């Protein structure tokens, strides 16, 4: 390389780099990536627990200044926002569904906080119930469990629940939830238990609590009664169904022949169809529908009665089935039959039943009042025996069965106990017995929907036992009336909740377990069916519980009964025992509205309460049959007023893997929240951090099922990175600045005002989405704005000013003012979804900028929602003029690039010809086009080949884009220098200011 050329290159290299330190290059300590340790140790507490306590303290201070009851109530209604937490179950590790639920609630709370509301959000835990009891006893065998005392069971269950709560809380704290984790509500708290008993007592005194021996869903694995809400239906359950013959007694045969006008001596049978042959021993009647048409068929040497429309289901060989007579169902009134399976010679009635439908079976329904709800109602109406010879394990009680069938129903291994009623072998034995007695017409496999215990995942039975029920006949009307004023999101939630309520007439609230709230009733030792419970005994027992603790009820001692009964019963106290039934766990959690009631009455000392008690509840869609319903029913039942406890019900779906399968431990496709936060190489999951977990949840349409997996998480990571880089760009360009107040909007350039107008649009759009709980649309709108209005436009046109202008130049102050407003706007929009990132941004924001808006001591979570007073015409005007010129310029630059190889817009000179005055100066257009210079010429050029546009005001405009004849400035890289390797005028002025 020759010496002259080397000298030229060296000179140019030194020229380029000599001015680098004079540029205002972006600089910030805001990191490219989040740090989990910093997040957990510093950012979450500061953005969550500390903020929650500060804002609640502010609420109490303002509230304490009010004197009248009406003013206090008005203040609470207008300024306090309460989202009541449906308590998660204190059993097992948290899964993604828990994170989905908690984060959605938190987004709503944080948005309300940003709108100037105070937040009361008390997280809770549901601690009673069978799953916890089962888990606590899992290391014990059946014999040990049978011998263990109720108090020991409760002790083990309590320890398990407390351990689970502690572990779950540690994980919940990683989600950045706006609350105080030190003061949750727990269903095993003394005050909570007392409130629940008060609710029970109020319902009892309204005559809604009754004890009845009637059929209930029974879990044979869990050995307890179940409510409808504890069932899930298996659509592919397989049963063996049978067509069974019951012979009419001789007198009824003669009566029917007379009614039909037929003769003959063949025996007549009623043919029933059942999918539960095990209940045939409990048969007490056969139901028909008097409005149906029935037929008397001859099949072989027998006559059979069936509904006329069901004849085709019998599948008889051609010619083997003859219709003797068709007749109206009314002819079956007053007839009797015998159940030879029992060999008891008892005549049993045929009864009309409106529940008998056409389409399934034979139109004659085997009726076992101890094993079905419709059967039970028929039984009560006709004084039938409510008979159920099945024990709590789902085995036949041999002592309750006729001697004739005990031998076939004994367990083969232990003949002292009966067979399991749902066992396949039991069904085979019953079918064989029917066949031996010539009672079996035929049997077949039957696939149908069948209720399963949602805990054990095993099929349930319906079994009559003495249970406590809440009568819902009147309550459901109050409940349905109350939810007319409730807003549902999505709207289909109203129909779903209504349908569940309409279908319920009773709620079985008793459970045969030790781990729960006791039903404070008493029974006679020598007459267990004689129950003592009234207002006086309830009130006295509740006081004793409050004094001695709820465990005292389960101590198993009978010598202290005087302590549990009022004075008037002391003379007979020794004759009674305490019931061991406990309340349905849905009654437990359904009473949690008392937590909000207590807050108003005990903490705020309000004598008038808001109605409804709280604004929002949010849970999974399965809670329409669970917590949403039990909260509603207990509230209206205890108050007798048609007002729901909530104003708005929001539901979310379940979590799915990327194959669309519901996440399940049994399938092995679950993803834990910690795996999303920290990453999991085995599952191919990138570490998204706390913000990534929250973004993943917010970006989904939570009203349907939410998909999570490696692909989705990768996209989330990319989206999160764009936001972080945008914040980094904003912060890095706010560091170097003079101490000055934020400029008023009217002192900003047109491009700056246009940027703030678009910012206003985004703020209004996202606010509307937040109010409608469309969090995914919040992020879609923000990402669009970031990509199209910031990254692709405003950031680009601002860089030259930010990097190259003097920090004292007005234009640079205008840009920085705009950038801070953008940062503060993004702060407001993203604080509900990404509080950790926003807190970190605030930490790295220069204090002088916060002073400009009075935000120095304000948490970014509580800062006001920004709005800018920008003239609306700026939007139309800017789009009509500047953006059209930019579009035309970009087309012309592309041609110049193709024809002359010009690769940078900073190497171009643009001449604008116009017959009107322009709203933007040449300097502004130069920034917008990112050209080296722009010249504005009055009048239209005579060169007709120049591209032209017509503006909305009728003016015409031409544009000439050509390579600049100037040299590239070694500092700003614009082709604006008169001499090679010399500074342009602008840079020369800036550098001269820096020279001492």
Secondary structure as UniProt FT lines:
FT   HELIX           3..18
FT   HELIX           20..22
FT   HELIX           36..38
FT   HELIX           39..43
FT   HELIX           44..47
FT   HELIX           49..64
FT   HELIX           69..79
FT   STRAND          80..84
FT   STRAND          88..89
FT   HELIX           96..114
FT   TURN            115..116
FT   STRAND          118..120
FT   STRAND          124..126
FT   HELIX           130..136
FT   TURN            137..139
FT   HELIX           142..147
FT   HELIX           150..172
FT   HELIX           173..175
FT   HELIX           181..183
FT   STRAND          185..186
FT   TURN            187..188
FT   HELIX           190..205
FT   TURN            206..207
FT   STRAND          209..219
FT   TURN            220..223
FT   STRAND          224..226
FT   HELIX           228..230
FT   STRAND          231..248
FT   HELIX           250..260
FT   STRAND          268..274
FT   HELIX           277..282
FT   STRAND          285..288
FT   TURN            290..291
FT   STRAND          293..299
FT   TURN            300..301
FT   STRAND          302..307
FT   HELIX           308..314
FT   TURN            318..319
FT   STRAND          321..328
FT   HELIX           329..332
FT   TURN            333..334
FT   STRAND          336..337
FT   TURN            340..343
FT   STRAND          348..352
FT   TURN            354..355
FT   TURN            361..362
FT   STRAND          365..367
FT   TURN            369..370
FT   HELIX           373..381
FT   TURN            382..383
FT   TURN            392..393
FT   STRAND          395..396
FT   HELIX           398..400
FT   HELIX           403..406
FT   HELIX           407..409
FT   TURN            415..416
FT   TURN            421..422
FT   HELIX           424..436
FT   TURN            437..438
FT   STRAND          440..453
FT   TURN            454..456
FT   STRAND          461..471
FT   TURN            473..474
FT   HELIX           475..482
FT   HELIX           483..485
FT   STRAND          487..489
FT   HELIX           492..502
FT   STRAND          506..508
FT   STRAND          510..511
FT   STRAND          522..524
FT   TURN            528..529
FT   STRAND          531..532
FT   HELIX           535..548
FT   HELIX           550..554
FT   TURN            559..560
FT   HELIX           561..564
FT   HELIX           567..575
FT   STRAND          576..578
FT   STRAND          582..583
FT   HELIX           585..590
FT   TURN            591..592
FT   HELIX           593..598
FT   HELIX           599..603
FT   STRAND          614..620
FT   HELIX           621..624
FT   TURN            625..626
FT   HELIX           627..639
FT   STRAND          646..652
FT   STRAND          655..656
FT   TURN            658..659
FT   TURN            665..668
FT   HELIX           673..678
FT   TURN            681..684
FT   HELIX           689..698
FT   TURN            702..703
FT   STRAND          706..707
FT   HELIX           710..732
FT   HELIX           745..747
FT   HELIX           750..771
FT   TURN            772..773
FT   HELIX           775..784
FT   HELIX           785..794
FT   HELIX           795..804
FT   TURN            807..808
FT   HELIX           810..831
FT   TURN            832..833
FT   HELIX           835..843
FT   HELIX           847..852
FT   TURN            853..854
FT   TURN            856..857
FT   TURN            860..862
FT   HELIX           873..880
FT   HELIX           882..900
FT   HELIX           905..907
FT   STRAND          908..914
FT   HELIX           922..929
FT   STRAND          933..938
FT   TURN            944..945
FT   STRAND          948..950
FT   TURN            952..953
FT   STRAND          956..963
FT   STRAND          967..968
FT   TURN            970..972
FT   STRAND          975..977
FT   TURN            980..981
FT   HELIX           985..994
//
